[in-house]
């Protein structure tokens, strides 16, 4: 049994082949004996169909993991079914996350609430990680940033509910069970830490080659850096071969993108002549993708957030922000939180205890890093 459950977030724009990459990655890992789960919380995807297995139709089994082979399971999250399992007549963990007061509301009604699928997927990931049910969880993450940020959003809400002055601000009593809310908030805080731990979680970006590719890769690198996600690979899918040269590593599009992103490996995949359906086709695709390497192999990635002491009572917080421009970065501070905005992307960073009581003294961009300085105020 693995010491920690590894997590791979397969991200990318729609239509780039993200789901196929997730399926092939899961299959390749399972063939190495790793207990693997491929998880999707996007209702528009069909994991089961690609493997030729039948998803459960009985209500009590709908949305649960499906066995493909001994070391490989698939799970297509069914929001309504998962909510029923956790609902507790509107008094359970999901109801607490949604604000409470839902005793008269059914799970089916709440299933329509935007973002519920992200919360459920985060809770599942936390449970599987704590139980070490799998060695590797491959997540077909259509919106990886919303997925990672979901844990932060819940933590922010729970911290506000814990604040001493909160009770005085309420016009009417809350119906949220604070014990349930804080317990599930702590669970999601742990999941957020897991997702930002480069020894546990890595992201891979799937894209195709067109005039917008470099721009989308720049945005992805900056956004993942801001969120503290370790990006350990970019997959350039559906490439047309140049002449008879099958060496995709020398494809001009691969070379140009590799020059742009530096140390992040770029893998080129040729345009396939048929739909990738069935284990045989997925295995052949995985061979092109990983070339015999372990899909779960840990690469060398720097931590997304670093803290260091610079002098007496002076500390530096560093955030990886590749491709960010000075004019699009802004900072604000609220007590123990530092709010970092990079263009359209935002993150609320809960400061470590050593930094929380210190004053923000300045910030600068140093290469691909945002450096924020904290100092103890002199009385």
HUURNOR-V536894 format. One record per pair of residues at least 24 apart in sequence whose ideal C-beta (glycine too) atoms are under 8 Angstrom apart, sorted by the first residue. I is the first residue (numbers start at 0). J is the second residue. If there is no record, write none. Layout:
# HUURNOR-V536894
i = [I & I]
j = [J & J]
This chain:
# HUURNOR-V536894
i = [0 & 0 & 1 & 1 & 1 & 1 & 3 & 3 & 3 & 3 & 4 & 4 & 4 & 4 & 4 & 4 & 4 & 4 & 4 & 5 & 5 & 5 & 5 & 5 & 5 & 5 & 6 & 6 & 6 & 6 & 6 & 6 & 6 & 6 & 6 & 6 & 7 & 7 & 7 & 7 & 7 & 7 & 7 & 7 & 7 & 7 & 8 & 8 & 8 & 8 & 8 & 8 & 8 & 8 & 8 & 8 & 8 & 9 & 9 & 9 & 9 & 9 & 9 & 9 & 10 & 10 & 10 & 10 & 10 & 10 & 10 & 10 & 11 & 11 & 11 & 11 & 12 & 12 & 12 & 13 & 14 & 15 & 15 & 15 & 15 & 15 & 16 & 16 & 16 & 16 & 16 & 16 & 17 & 17 & 17 & 18 & 18 & 18 & 18 & 19 & 19 & 19 & 19 & 20 & 20 & 20 & 20 & 20 & 21 & 21 & 21 & 22 & 22 & 22 & 22 & 22 & 22 & 23 & 23 & 23 & 23 & 23 & 23 & 24 & 24 & 24 & 24 & 24 & 24 & 25 & 25 & 25 & 25 & 26 & 26 & 26 & 26 & 26 & 26 & 27 & 27 & 27 & 27 & 27 & 28 & 28 & 28 & 28 & 28 & 28 & 29 & 29 & 29 & 29 & 30 & 30 & 31 & 31 & 32 & 33 & 33 & 33 & 33 & 34 & 34 & 34 & 34 & 34 & 35 & 35 & 35 & 35 & 35 & 35 & 35 & 35 & 36 & 36 & 36 & 36 & 36 & 36 & 36 & 36 & 36 & 36 & 37 & 37 & 37 & 37 & 37 & 37 & 38 & 38 & 38 & 38 & 38 & 38 & 38 & 38 & 38 & 38 & 39 & 39 & 39 & 39 & 39 & 39 & 40 & 40 & 40 & 40 & 40 & 40 & 40 & 41 & 41 & 41 & 42 & 42 & 42 & 42 & 44 & 44 & 44 & 45 & 46 & 46 & 46 & 46 & 47 & 47 & 48 & 49 & 49 & 49 & 49 & 50 & 50 & 50 & 51 & 51 & 51 & 67 & 72 & 74 & 76 & 76 & 76 & 76 & 78 & 78 & 78 & 78 & 79 & 79 & 79 & 81 & 81 & 82 & 82 & 82 & 82 & 82 & 82 & 85 & 85 & 90 & 90 & 91 & 92 & 92 & 92 & 92 & 93 & 93 & 93 & 95 & 95 & 95 & 95 & 95 & 96 & 96 & 96 & 96 & 98 & 99 & 99 & 99 & 99 & 99 & 100 & 100 & 100 & 114 & 114 & 117 & 117 & 117 & 117 & 118 & 118 & 118 & 120 & 121 & 121 & 121 & 121 & 121 & 122 & 122 & 122 & 122 & 124 & 124 & 125 & 125 & 125 & 125 & 125 & 128 & 128 & 134 & 135 & 140 & 143 & 143 & 143 & 144 & 144 & 144 & 144 & 146 & 147 & 147 & 147 & 147 & 147 & 147 & 148 & 148 & 149 & 150 & 150 & 150 & 150 & 150 & 151 & 151 & 151 & 153 & 153 & 153 & 154 & 154 & 154 & 154 & 154 & 155 & 155 & 156 & 157 & 157 & 158 & 194 & 194 & 195 & 195 & 195 & 195 & 195 & 197 & 197 & 197 & 197 & 197 & 198 & 200 & 200 & 201 & 201 & 201 & 201 & 201 & 201 & 201 & 201 & 202 & 202 & 202 & 202 & 203 & 203 & 203 & 203 & 203 & 204 & 204 & 204 & 204 & 205 & 205 & 206 & 206 & 206 & 206 & 207 & 207 & 207 & 208 & 208 & 208 & 208 & 212 & 212 & 213 & 213 & 213 & 216 & 216 & 216 & 217 & 217 & 217 & 218 & 218 & 220 & 220 & 220 & 220 & 221 & 221 & 221 & 221 & 221 & 221 & 221 & 222 & 222 & 224 & 224 & 224 & 224 & 224 & 224 & 224 & 225 & 225 & 225 & 225 & 225 & 225 & 225 & 226 & 226 & 226 & 227 & 227 & 227 & 227 & 227 & 227 & 228 & 229 & 229 & 229 & 230 & 230 & 231 & 231 & 231 & 231 & 232 & 232 & 232 & 232 & 232 & 233 & 233 & 233 & 233 & 233 & 234 & 234 & 234 & 234 & 235 & 235 & 235 & 235 & 236 & 237 & 237 & 237 & 237 & 238 & 238 & 238 & 238 & 239 & 239 & 240 & 240 & 245 & 260 & 262 & 264 & 304 & 306 & 306 & 306 & 309 & 312 & 312 & 312 & 313 & 313 & 313 & 313 & 313 & 314 & 314 & 314 & 314 & 314 & 314 & 315 & 315 & 315 & 315 & 316 & 316 & 316 & 316 & 316 & 316 & 317 & 317 & 317 & 317 & 318 & 318 & 318 & 318 & 319 & 319 & 320 & 320 & 320 & 320 & 321 & 322 & 323 & 323 & 323 & 325 & 328 & 328 & 330 & 330 & 330 & 332 & 337 & 339]
j = [131 & 134 & 33 & 131 & 134 & 135 & 128 & 131 & 198 & 199 & 127 & 128 & 131 & 132 & 133 & 134 & 135 & 136 & 199 & 134 & 135 & 136 & 199 & 200 & 295 & 297 & 124 & 128 & 135 & 136 & 138 & 193 & 194 & 199 & 200 & 201 & 135 & 136 & 137 & 138 & 200 & 201 & 202 & 203 & 294 & 295 & 138 & 140 & 143 & 146 & 147 & 194 & 200 & 201 & 202 & 203 & 228 & 137 & 138 & 139 & 140 & 202 & 203 & 205 & 140 & 141 & 143 & 202 & 203 & 204 & 205 & 219 & 204 & 205 & 206 & 234 & 205 & 206 & 215 & 141 & 207 & 205 & 206 & 207 & 236 & 237 & 205 & 207 & 234 & 236 & 237 & 268 & 139 & 141 & 205 & 44 & 46 & 49 & 139 & 49 & 275 & 281 & 284 & 203 & 205 & 234 & 236 & 288 & 137 & 138 & 139 & 46 & 49 & 50 & 139 & 275 & 281 & 275 & 281 & 282 & 284 & 285 & 288 & 137 & 203 & 285 & 288 & 289 & 294 & 71 & 73 & 135 & 137 & 67 & 71 & 278 & 281 & 282 & 285 & 282 & 285 & 288 & 289 & 294 & 134 & 135 & 137 & 293 & 294 & 295 & 67 & 68 & 70 & 71 & 70 & 282 & 293 & 295 & 70 & 70 & 134 & 135 & 295 & 70 & 132 & 133 & 134 & 135 & 70 & 71 & 72 & 133 & 134 & 135 & 136 & 137 & 64 & 72 & 73 & 74 & 127 & 132 & 133 & 135 & 136 & 137 & 71 & 72 & 73 & 74 & 137 & 139 & 73 & 74 & 76 & 120 & 123 & 124 & 136 & 137 & 138 & 139 & 73 & 74 & 75 & 76 & 138 & 139 & 76 & 116 & 117 & 119 & 120 & 138 & 146 & 116 & 139 & 141 & 75 & 76 & 78 & 116 & 75 & 139 & 141 & 75 & 73 & 74 & 75 & 139 & 73 & 75 & 276 & 275 & 276 & 277 & 281 & 277 & 278 & 281 & 276 & 277 & 278 & 278 & 133 & 123 & 116 & 119 & 120 & 123 & 110 & 115 & 116 & 119 & 106 & 107 & 110 & 119 & 123 & 106 & 107 & 109 & 110 & 115 & 119 & 119 & 122 & 176 & 179 & 179 & 122 & 179 & 182 & 183 & 118 & 119 & 122 & 175 & 176 & 179 & 180 & 183 & 153 & 156 & 180 & 183 & 175 & 173 & 174 & 175 & 176 & 180 & 173 & 174 & 175 & 145 & 149 & 142 & 145 & 146 & 149 & 149 & 153 & 187 & 146 & 146 & 149 & 150 & 187 & 190 & 183 & 186 & 187 & 190 & 190 & 193 & 186 & 187 & 189 & 190 & 193 & 190 & 193 & 295 & 295 & 202 & 202 & 223 & 228 & 222 & 223 & 226 & 344 & 194 & 191 & 194 & 195 & 226 & 227 & 228 & 226 & 346 & 187 & 187 & 188 & 190 & 191 & 194 & 191 & 346 & 347 & 183 & 184 & 187 & 184 & 187 & 188 & 191 & 349 & 336 & 347 & 184 & 181 & 184 & 349 & 227 & 228 & 226 & 227 & 228 & 303 & 304 & 229 & 300 & 301 & 302 & 303 & 297 & 228 & 229 & 228 & 229 & 230 & 231 & 232 & 297 & 298 & 300 & 228 & 229 & 230 & 231 & 230 & 231 & 232 & 233 & 234 & 230 & 232 & 233 & 234 & 234 & 236 & 233 & 234 & 235 & 236 & 235 & 236 & 237 & 235 & 237 & 238 & 252 & 252 & 256 & 255 & 256 & 259 & 256 & 259 & 260 & 259 & 321 & 322 & 322 & 342 & 260 & 263 & 321 & 322 & 320 & 321 & 322 & 323 & 341 & 342 & 344 & 341 & 344 & 303 & 318 & 319 & 320 & 321 & 323 & 367 & 318 & 320 & 323 & 339 & 341 & 344 & 346 & 303 & 344 & 346 & 302 & 303 & 304 & 318 & 319 & 346 & 303 & 300 & 301 & 303 & 263 & 300 & 263 & 264 & 298 & 300 & 263 & 264 & 265 & 266 & 298 & 260 & 263 & 264 & 265 & 266 & 265 & 266 & 268 & 288 & 265 & 266 & 267 & 268 & 268 & 268 & 269 & 270 & 271 & 267 & 268 & 269 & 270 & 269 & 270 & 269 & 270 & 269 & 321 & 299 & 298 & 348 & 351 & 353 & 354 & 372 & 357 & 374 & 375 & 360 & 372 & 373 & 374 & 375 & 353 & 354 & 357 & 372 & 373 & 374 & 370 & 371 & 372 & 373 & 348 & 350 & 354 & 370 & 371 & 373 & 368 & 369 & 370 & 371 & 348 & 368 & 369 & 371 & 367 & 368 & 364 & 367 & 368 & 369 & 367 & 367 & 364 & 367 & 369 & 364 & 364 & 369 & 359 & 362 & 371 & 359 & 371 & 369]
